[in-house]
Amino acid sequence: PSSIGRYIGPMATLFTRIIEGEIPGTFVWRDPAVVAFLSINPINPGHVLVVPRAEIDHWIDCPDDLRNRLFEVSQIIGRALQAVWEPPKVALMAIGLEVPHLHLHVVPIWGMGDVDFSAARPAAREDLDSAAARIREQLAADLGQDGNGPAFE
């Protein structure tokens, strides 16, 4: 049976509260299994967190089908970040120390210093909104949608 979208633990994490709308989030992707929203403390503009709806603490505990979906969505978003910001690379990282809810960091990078989380700084609301609009526009173009399809619900 599929574990996509199934809650696995009783954690009530910060990310679950964002997913459920209790805390604001700047979303660029929503589907039945995975969401993606901008980090409020980005390393670089366009720093996106790809998060399963299921509350899983450690990536090694993630069921295969959900892991595959997380990486699929991360790749789609990574391609959009590449197109929007044109960095030499888009980094993908699973750290997991900040919030006990599995999440992948997808970040445009220009050098090794861009994977240093001590360089992360709070982002202004208007910067998050602007980055999200650019990402959503690119995703819509990449996916052949008008910005109102299933990825943007």
C-alpha positions as CSV (number, residue, x, y, z in Angstrom):
1,P,0.0,0.0,0.0
2,S,1.1,3.6,-0.7
3,S,2.4,5.6,2.3
4,I,2.1,8.9,0.4
5,G,0.3,11.4,2.5
6,R,0.0,9.1,5.6
7,Y,1.0,10.5,8.9
8,I,3.5,8.3,10.6
9,G,4.1,10.0,14.0
10,P,2.4,12.1,16.6
11,M,4.9,15.0,16.3
12,A,2.7,18.1,15.4
13,T,5.7,19.8,13.9
14,L,6.2,23.4,12.9
15,F,6.1,22.2,9.2
16,T,2.7,20.5,9.8
17,R,1.4,23.7,11.2
18,I,2.6,25.6,8.1
19,I,1.1,22.9,5.8
20,E,-2.2,23.1,7.6
21,G,-2.3,27.0,7.4
22,E,-1.9,27.6,11.1
23,I,1.4,29.5,10.4
24,P,1.9,31.4,7.2
25,G,4.1,29.8,4.5
26,T,5.1,31.0,1.0
27,F,4.1,28.0,-1.1
28,V,5.4,27.2,-4.6
29,W,4.1,23.6,-4.7
30,R,1.2,21.6,-3.2
31,D,0.1,18.1,-4.1
32,P,-1.5,15.3,-2.0
33,A,1.9,14.0,-0.7
34,V,4.4,16.9,-0.9
35,V,4.5,20.7,-0.4
36,A,7.2,23.2,-1.1
37,F,7.6,26.6,0.4
38,L,10.3,29.2,0.7
39,S,12.7,29.2,3.7
40,I,12.1,32.2,5.9
41,N,15.9,32.1,6.6
42,P,17.3,31.5,3.1
43,I,20.9,30.9,2.3
44,N,20.2,32.5,-1.1
45,P,17.1,33.9,-2.8
46,G,15.0,31.0,-4.1
47,H,15.9,28.7,-1.1
48,V,13.0,26.2,-1.1
49,L,12.0,23.5,1.4
50,V,10.4,20.4,-0.1
51,V,8.4,18.7,2.7
52,P,6.2,15.6,2.9
53,R,2.8,16.1,4.4
54,A,3.5,12.9,6.4
55,E,5.3,13.7,9.7
56,I,8.6,11.7,9.3
57,D,11.5,12.8,11.4
58,H,14.5,11.2,9.7
59,W,15.0,10.7,5.9
60,I,16.2,7.2,6.4
61,D,12.7,6.3,7.7
62,C,10.9,7.6,4.7
63,P,9.0,5.0,2.7
64,D,10.3,4.4,-0.8
65,D,7.2,5.8,-2.7
66,L,7.3,9.0,-0.7
67,R,11.1,9.4,-1.0
68,N,10.7,9.0,-4.8
69,R,8.0,11.7,-4.8
70,L,10.1,14.1,-2.7
71,F,13.0,13.8,-5.1
72,E,10.8,14.1,-8.1
73,V,9.3,17.4,-6.8
74,S,12.7,18.6,-5.7
75,Q,14.1,18.0,-9.2
76,I,11.2,19.9,-10.8
77,I,11.7,22.8,-8.5
78,G,15.5,22.6,-8.9
79,R,15.0,23.0,-12.7
80,A,12.8,26.0,-12.1
81,L,15.4,27.6,-9.8
82,Q,18.1,26.9,-12.4
83,A,16.0,28.7,-15.0
84,V,15.1,31.7,-12.8
85,W,18.5,32.4,-11.0
86,E,20.9,30.8,-13.5
87,P,23.4,29.5,-10.8
88,P,26.2,27.1,-11.7
89,K,24.5,24.5,-9.5
90,V,21.3,23.9,-7.5
91,A,22.1,22.2,-4.2
92,L,19.9,19.5,-2.7
93,M,20.4,18.8,1.0
94,A,18.7,16.8,3.8
95,I,20.0,18.1,7.1
96,G,17.1,17.6,9.6
97,L,18.5,19.2,12.7
98,E,16.4,22.4,12.7
99,V,12.9,20.9,12.5
100,P,12.1,17.2,13.3
101,H,10.1,16.8,10.1
102,L,11.9,15.5,7.0
103,H,12.6,18.3,4.5
104,L,14.9,18.8,1.5
105,H,16.6,22.1,1.0
106,V,16.7,23.1,-2.7
107,V,19.0,26.1,-3.1
108,P,20.6,27.9,-6.0
109,I,24.4,28.1,-5.3
110,W,27.4,29.9,-6.8
111,G,30.1,28.3,-4.5
112,M,30.7,26.1,-1.5
113,G,30.0,29.1,0.8
114,D,26.4,28.9,-0.3
115,V,25.9,25.6,1.5
116,D,26.8,27.2,4.9
117,F,23.7,27.4,7.0
118,S,25.3,30.0,9.3
119,A,25.1,32.4,6.3
120,A,21.3,32.1,6.3
121,R,19.5,35.3,7.2
122,P,15.8,36.2,7.7
123,A,14.1,37.3,4.5
124,A,11.7,40.2,4.1
125,R,8.1,39.3,3.2
126,E,8.3,41.2,-0.1
127,D,11.5,39.2,-1.1
128,L,9.8,35.9,-0.3
129,D,6.7,36.9,-2.3
130,S,8.8,38.1,-5.3
131,A,10.9,34.9,-5.3
132,A,7.7,32.7,-5.0
133,A,6.1,34.5,-7.9
134,R,9.2,33.9,-10.1
135,I,9.3,30.3,-9.2
136,R,5.6,29.7,-9.7
137,E,5.8,31.4,-13.1
138,Q,8.7,29.2,-14.1
139,L,7.0,26.0,-12.8
140,A,3.8,26.9,-14.8
141,A,5.9,27.3,-17.9
142,D,7.8,24.1,-17.3
143,L,4.7,22.1,-16.5
144,G,2.5,23.7,-19.2
145,Q,0.0,25.0,-16.6
146,D,-1.6,28.4,-16.0
147,G,-0.5,28.6,-12.4
148,N,-3.7,27.1,-11.1
149,G,-3.1,23.4,-11.7
150,P,-2.6,20.7,-9.0
151,A,1.0,21.8,-8.2
152,F,-0.3,25.2,-7.1
153,E,-3.4,24.4,-5.2
